[in-house]
Amino acid sequence: VAFALVSVTWSEAPVVSLRRWSALAGTSLFGLYLAVRYSVREIQRLLLYSVLLGAVLSVVFVLVSPADGTDTGQYLGAWHGIFPHKNWLGRYMAFGLVLSLLEAVDHRQRRVPMLAAAALCLVLVFVSQSRTALVIALALVMLLPLVRAIRVRADAAIPLILIGLIALGGMGAELATHGDAILDALGRDVTLTGRGPLWELVADQIRARPWIGFGYGGFWLGWDGPSADIWSHTWAGGRGWLPPA
């Protein structure tokens, strides 16, 4: 937080950096308050309730106003509910799925409603059409037995972690061998929907200022900031794409 404040002195947009630092400082102080005021289990439950509230409100929003709760553009029919984008809904619901399952495992008397909540979150991940969120949700669910086993027997952590690393290595080898087919099944191309070329452009900007950067929040300012170089490349590259500032 302190470094972000100091970066105002060399920022490309000092006023923007100072304004965004204020938001960063506020959220950091709120996070500190949560950590001091509540236990880990209490925070977990608060997060669960907030995500489930977002899930219920998203369903209500789509039912009441389908045109506003679903995408009408590139991702026609994809739900975003009360969130600005379908990927936001997918991420939050993937998080809610794991929280619901953890609550179901830890509290047997709440198992039925928590499993129902987990099912709702999973359905919302699907209707959001966020494939990244779906992959993350499934991966986290697969990790739950590992977490549970470590809780019961701490000495089981090392062999289970080794097994997990071997499995990840196998998945990595499979991805390297059949990457095109896997990405095609997920509805993605080898550029990850243009992210690959974008990352190359961003890497060039990082190399220009590897130590201090462009100031906190001082890079992605559209045509008015250093991001203009990237926008000119992505716009002229035939896609007519301007990465969100």
C-alpha positions as CSV (number, residue, x, y, z in Angstrom):
1,V,0.0,0.0,0.0
2,A,2.9,2.4,0.8
3,F,4.6,1.6,-2.4
4,A,1.4,2.3,-4.4
5,L,1.3,5.7,-2.7
6,V,4.9,6.5,-3.4
7,S,4.4,5.5,-7.1
8,V,2.3,8.7,-7.4
9,T,5.5,10.6,-7.8
10,W,6.5,8.9,-11.0
11,S,3.0,8.0,-12.3
12,E,1.9,8.8,-15.8
13,A,-1.3,10.0,-14.3
14,P,-0.7,11.2,-10.7
15,V,-4.3,12.2,-10.0
16,V,-5.6,8.8,-11.2
17,S,-3.0,7.0,-9.1
18,L,-3.8,9.0,-6.0
19,R,-7.6,8.3,-6.4
20,R,-7.1,4.6,-6.9
21,W,-4.6,4.4,-4.0
22,S,-7.4,5.9,-1.8
23,A,-9.6,2.9,-2.8
24,L,-6.7,0.5,-2.2
25,A,-6.0,1.9,1.3
26,G,-9.7,1.8,2.2
27,T,-10.1,-1.8,1.2
28,S,-6.9,-2.8,2.9
29,L,-8.0,-1.2,6.1
30,F,-11.4,-3.0,5.8
31,G,-9.5,-6.3,5.3
32,L,-7.5,-5.6,8.4
33,Y,-10.7,-4.9,10.4
34,L,-12.2,-8.2,9.2
35,A,-9.0,-10.1,10.2
36,V,-9.0,-8.6,13.7
37,R,-12.7,-8.7,14.3
38,Y,-13.6,-12.2,12.9
39,S,-12.2,-15.7,13.0
40,V,-11.3,-17.6,9.8
41,R,-14.5,-19.7,10.1
42,E,-16.6,-16.5,10.7
43,I,-15.1,-14.9,7.6
44,Q,-15.7,-18.0,5.6
45,R,-19.4,-18.0,6.6
46,L,-19.7,-14.2,5.8
47,L,-18.3,-14.8,2.4
48,L,-20.6,-17.7,1.8
49,Y,-23.7,-15.7,2.8
50,S,-22.6,-12.8,0.5
51,V,-22.0,-15.1,-2.5
52,L,-25.3,-16.9,-2.0
53,L,-27.1,-13.5,-1.7
54,G,-25.5,-12.6,-5.1
55,A,-26.7,-15.9,-6.5
56,V,-30.3,-15.5,-5.4
57,L,-30.4,-11.9,-6.6
58,S,-28.9,-12.8,-9.9
59,V,-31.6,-15.5,-10.5
60,V,-34.3,-13.0,-9.5
61,F,-32.8,-10.3,-11.7
62,V,-32.7,-12.5,-14.8
63,L,-36.3,-13.7,-14.2
64,V,-37.6,-10.2,-13.7
65,S,-35.6,-8.5,-16.5
66,P,-34.0,-11.1,-18.8
67,A,-32.7,-8.4,-21.2
68,D,-30.7,-6.8,-18.4
69,G,-29.5,-10.0,-16.7
70,T,-28.2,-11.8,-19.8
71,D,-25.8,-10.9,-22.5
72,T,-27.2,-9.7,-25.8
73,G,-24.0,-9.2,-27.7
74,Q,-21.1,-11.5,-28.4
75,Y,-22.2,-14.0,-25.7
76,L,-25.9,-14.1,-26.5
77,G,-27.9,-15.7,-23.7
78,A,-25.0,-15.9,-21.2
79,W,-26.1,-14.9,-17.7
80,H,-24.4,-12.2,-15.8
81,G,-27.2,-11.5,-13.3
82,I,-26.4,-8.6,-11.0
83,F,-22.7,-8.6,-12.1
84,P,-21.3,-6.4,-14.9
85,H,-20.0,-9.4,-16.9
86,K,-20.7,-13.1,-17.2
87,N,-17.1,-14.0,-16.1
88,W,-17.7,-12.1,-12.8
89,L,-20.8,-14.2,-12.2
90,G,-18.9,-17.4,-13.0
91,R,-16.0,-16.6,-10.7
92,Y,-18.2,-15.7,-7.8
93,M,-20.3,-18.8,-8.2
94,A,-17.2,-21.1,-8.5
95,F,-16.1,-19.6,-5.2
96,G,-19.6,-20.1,-3.7
97,L,-19.6,-23.7,-4.8
98,V,-16.5,-24.5,-2.8
99,L,-17.7,-22.5,0.2
100,S,-21.0,-24.3,0.2
101,L,-19.3,-27.7,0.0
102,L,-17.0,-26.9,2.8
103,E,-19.9,-25.8,5.0
104,A,-21.7,-29.0,4.1
105,V,-18.7,-31.1,5.1
106,D,-18.1,-29.2,8.4
107,H,-21.7,-29.0,9.6
108,R,-23.8,-32.1,9.0
109,Q,-26.9,-30.4,10.3
110,R,-26.7,-28.0,7.4
111,R,-25.7,-30.5,4.8
112,V,-29.0,-30.5,2.8
113,P,-29.4,-26.7,2.4
114,M,-25.6,-26.3,1.7
115,L,-25.7,-29.0,-1.0
116,A,-28.7,-27.2,-2.5
117,A,-26.7,-24.0,-2.4
118,A,-23.7,-25.7,-4.1
119,A,-26.0,-27.0,-6.8
120,L,-27.4,-23.5,-7.4
121,C,-23.8,-22.1,-7.7
122,L,-22.9,-24.9,-10.1
123,V,-25.9,-24.2,-12.3
124,L,-25.0,-20.5,-12.4
125,V,-21.5,-21.3,-13.4
126,F,-22.9,-23.2,-16.4
127,V,-25.4,-20.6,-17.4
128,S,-22.8,-17.9,-17.2
129,Q,-21.0,-19.8,-20.0
130,S,-17.7,-18.9,-18.3
131,R,-15.5,-21.8,-19.3
132,T,-12.6,-20.6,-17.2
133,A,-14.8,-20.4,-14.1
134,L,-16.1,-24.0,-14.8
135,V,-12.5,-25.3,-15.0
136,I,-11.6,-23.5,-11.8
137,A,-14.7,-24.8,-10.0
138,L,-14.1,-28.4,-11.0
139,A,-10.4,-28.2,-10.0
140,L,-11.2,-26.7,-6.6
141,V,-13.8,-29.4,-6.0
142,M,-11.2,-32.1,-6.8
143,L,-8.9,-30.5,-4.2
144,L,-11.5,-30.7,-1.4
145,P,-10.8,-34.4,-0.6
146,L,-7.1,-33.4,-0.3
147,V,-7.9,-30.6,2.1
148,R,-10.2,-32.8,4.1
149,A,-7.5,-35.5,4.4
150,I,-4.9,-33.1,5.6
151,R,-7.3,-31.8,8.2
152,V,-7.9,-35.3,9.6
153,R,-4.2,-36.4,9.4
154,A,-1.6,-33.8,9.0
155,D,1.1,-36.4,8.4
156,A,-0.8,-37.4,5.2
157,A,0.0,-34.0,3.7
158,I,3.4,-34.9,2.1
159,P,2.4,-38.0,0.2
160,L,-0.9,-36.4,-0.9
161,I,0.9,-33.3,-2.2
162,L,3.4,-35.5,-4.1
163,I,0.4,-37.4,-5.7
164,G,-1.1,-34.1,-6.6
165,L,2.1,-32.8,-8.2
166,I,2.4,-36.0,-10.2
167,A,-1.2,-35.6,-11.4
168,L,-0.5,-32.0,-12.3
169,G,2.5,-33.1,-14.2
170,G,0.5,-35.6,-16.1
171,M,-2.2,-33.0,-16.9
172,G,0.5,-30.6,-18.1
173,A,2.0,-33.2,-20.4
174,E,-1.5,-34.0,-21.8
175,L,-2.1,-30.3,-22.4
176,A,1.3,-29.9,-24.1
177,T,0.5,-32.9,-26.3
178,H,-3.1,-32.3,-27.1
179,G,-3.4,-28.6,-26.3
180,D,-5.3,-27.7,-29.5
181,A,-7.9,-30.3,-29.0
182,I,-8.4,-29.4,-25.3
183,L,-8.7,-25.7,-26.0
184,D,-11.1,-26.4,-28.9
185,A,-13.3,-28.4,-26.5
186,L,-13.3,-25.4,-24.2
187,G,-14.2,-23.1,-27.0
188,R,-10.8,-21.4,-27.0
189,D,-8.1,-21.1,-29.6
190,V,-4.3,-21.3,-29.1
191,T,-4.1,-17.5,-28.5
192,L,-6.6,-17.9,-25.6
193,T,-9.0,-15.5,-27.4
194,G,-6.3,-13.0,-28.2
195,R,-4.7,-13.0,-24.8
196,G,-1.4,-14.5,-26.0
197,P,-0.6,-11.6,-28.4
198,L,-1.8,-9.2,-25.8
199,W,0.5,-10.6,-23.2
200,E,3.4,-10.2,-25.6
201,L,2.6,-6.5,-26.0
202,V,2.3,-6.1,-22.2
203,A,5.6,-7.9,-21.7
204,D,7.3,-5.3,-23.9
205,Q,5.9,-2.5,-21.7
206,I,7.1,-4.3,-18.6
207,R,10.6,-4.5,-20.0
208,A,10.5,-0.8,-20.6
209,R,10.0,-0.1,-16.8
210,P,10.7,-3.3,-15.0
211,W,11.4,-1.9,-11.5
212,I,9.0,1.0,-10.8
213,G,6.4,0.6,-13.6
214,F,4.0,3.3,-14.6
215,G,2.5,4.2,-11.3
216,Y,-0.4,2.6,-9.5
217,G,-3.3,2.5,-11.9
218,G,-1.3,4.7,-14.3
219,F,-1.0,2.3,-17.3
220,W,-4.5,1.3,-18.5
221,L,-5.9,4.7,-19.4
222,G,-7.1,4.0,-22.9
223,W,-5.8,6.3,-25.5
224,D,-4.7,8.8,-22.9
225,G,-2.0,6.7,-21.2
226,P,0.8,4.2,-22.0
227,S,-1.8,1.7,-23.0
228,A,-2.3,3.7,-26.2
229,D,0.6,1.7,-27.7
230,I,-1.1,-1.6,-27.0
231,W,-4.5,-0.3,-28.2
232,S,-3.0,0.8,-31.5
233,H,-1.6,-2.7,-32.1
234,T,-4.7,-4.6,-31.1
235,W,-6.9,-2.2,-33.1
236,A,-4.8,-2.4,-36.2
237,G,-4.3,-6.2,-35.9
238,G,-7.5,-6.9,-37.8
239,R,-9.6,-7.7,-34.7
240,G,-10.7,-4.2,-34.0
241,W,-10.2,-5.0,-30.3
242,L,-9.5,-2.5,-27.5
243,P,-8.6,-4.4,-24.2
244,P,-10.7,-2.9,-21.4
245,A,-8.9,-0.1,-19.6
